[in-house]
Amino acid sequence: MLDNIIPQAPDWISNLLTPEILYQVSALVLIVALGWIIQLLLKRTFISLKERTQTYAFVKDYPQALGIFTLLNSVAYPLVVWILTNATAAVFTDRELTTDLLIWFAPFIGIWTVYRLLVALANLNIEADRAHRLRRNVIRPIAFLVALLHALGLLTGFLEAGFQPTENMLLTIRSVMTGTLIIIITYVLAKQSRKILREKVLPSTGLNSALIVVISTLAFYTITIGGILSGLQAVGFGVSSLAWIAGGLSVGLGFGLQNLINNFVSGFIILFERALRPGDLIDVSGNLGTVKDVGLRATQVKRIKDNVDMIVPNGKFLNSTVLNYSSSDARTRLVLTIRASYRANPHEVARILRLALDHPAILTDPAPKVLLSDLSDDGFTFWIGFWIGAPKGMKPLKSEIYFRIWDLFEENGIEIPPPRHEITVHPGSDASTIL
């Protein structure tokens, strides 16, 4: 019956109804159905493994590790179909059957698998809104373009298009895409490795915070640089080409990127000397803040007065004086200068100042000191020194002490002399206009 229908149909339909094509279509239908069944079984297995894995100590400390099951669920079905399609094509080839349709269909499933993988990675690593925009504006159009090129038979030619800048180097779109993908994946792995080392693995070893920052930062840059070199080699840059690029960069660095290199070198010095650590309270050019993160290029400092993050180039720490209130001893001494009128008894003023220093935040050992430091033209000058347990909050404490001194002076009738200003009128000048 089929032999009677085929001669009467158009050529393209006749081609579709040949036994070779029908065998492959039947195989694809079975593959899709079998893949769906296997995917359901895998999904149940992943759920069981996830429930058991949640009890592990490492997963409790780092719940992001469970994201691997999200990735597996996302790619399970298309990946199984892709594997089954290629396996079926291999079987057909061994039996000398036509595999044109299977070979043409398999890349579509591969594109679908990569698309699902990239979408899942985006959902796991960035915010939902940004992941949605990335999927809609970048991942989906690229996947559609690649699928369209394959459907038109242009994908292979498109991927192999390129140019040959030198005799021993050929750059193609395929190699550039492969190298870029390697660099991106390596960078993501480097960030995750730094996070795991800094937050989970190294703290459990008892290392101090500065050494943890050093090791995790070096691990991040080592993995990143290794990924960049691997990506460049995948693009087509050989060892000689990389040496040529390094030579060109060294010239550029010498002329145009001196500040950048200075910051990187300063970052290495700061990390290895442990001059700064996350949590240190420092004063940079009059800005008091807490160190959040020490990088190779810059250090992130959260300014206390307005909770703003400052990005300070590391070169600034080596080229200027920076006050670190947390480097060795957390105790900090504060010094205030107070003036009082000559109408007051200096012994009474000293007693009142000691009374003002009776505050729970002020340490009794070392004891606060009140010294008469100067007899100026308009009054006494007292020097007050006291220690506090931690530098954080010292500005509000100074303000509170000043208010206590003012209130005690008011209660005891002690005046603070105003500043004196002298005006000299030279002979011949109009004193009335001056006054």
Phi, psi and omega in degrees: 000317179296325179294331179284331183278320187300316181296337183272349183272159175301164185299316185290328176288321178300321178295324180289332185265012177287152180303324181299317180289319182296323176301315182291321178297316178300318179297319180294320177299315178296321180298314180299315180293315180295321177298322179295318179295315180297321179297321178296318178295319178295322180298317177297320179296317179297320179297317179296316179295322180296317179296321179288323182291332182297341180276349181289145182297319182297320181291326177296323178282332183226077184296343179297341179297337179291349178297340179297327179288327175296317177297316181296319178296326183290323187256358187301307186294305180297327180292318178296316179297320180296316179296315180296323179296314179292323177295319178295320178298322178294320178295316178300321180295318179298327180267010177060039175259156179293137182233017184302314183292319179296316180294325179287327184281326186302317179298328176299318178293323176298318177297318179298319179298313180296321178299313180296322180295313181296320178296317179296318177298319179297317181294329182278332191252344180227170183297155186301318182293316179293322178296322179295317179295320179296318179295318185285320189263341185237298189295312183295313178299320180295316179298319179295318180297315180297318179296320180294317179297321178293320180297326180274358180077019183254356188295314182299314178296322179295314182292329182272356178292141180177201179212165183241094183293329178227173183294327185256012184224130177234119178258124177236165178297323178298314182293322179295317179295319179297313179297319179297318179297320178298316181295317181296312180298318180295321179295317178298315178298322180296317179296315180294321179296317178298318180295315180295316180296316186286325187260334188238304191288303186293320177301330180289345180274350180088007178291151178286164188297325182294317180292327176297317178297318180300308185295314182293322179292316178296322177297318180299311183288329177295313179295319181296313180295320176299320177294320179296316179296319178295319178296318179294322177293323177294327178295324180136003179277118177277185181298318180294322179293319178296323177295323178294319178295317180299321178296317178295321179294324180297322177294315179296321179295323181295328184261315191250345186239036182296318181296320180297313179296322177300319180293321179294315179297318177298323178298317177298317181297315180297317182293315183286325178278349181057038180292328178231144178224151175303132182101346179294140175265118185231162176238112181246111178053042179084000178259114180270126182201174181252133179290124178264317184205139178250111178256180179285326182266319185212163178244135180265123183235129177266113182289133188288321190293332181225007177061030179263139177278127175255134174258105186256120176301138184297333178300332181294328181290331180269339184260356180218169180276127180237129178273125177244110182276357186238008189294316183232296182251126182290339180292142183226138178260133176249144182234129177239148176243122184236138178246146179221151183290154177292348178289343181267154175281123183298327177295321178292321178297317179297320179297319181293321179295321177295324178295323180293336181273004177280082186226140183297338181277349182266130182287146176268346177224107002293148184285149175297151181233139175235117183235142172277108189262340184198147171248093184273181184294330187246004178162183178280149173238120181252142177253124182243125177233134178209160183249146174236157186289329182215144184289339182293131179087013183288328179292314174300325179294317177300318178299318180295320179295319178300317178296320179296319179296316180299315181296318180292323176297319179296319181293329185255009175068030179264130182262147171261115186295135176289158178294144180265138178235126179258134178242124180253123179256117181281149179304136178094351179272157181275100184295331182293324179287330180288315183278000000 
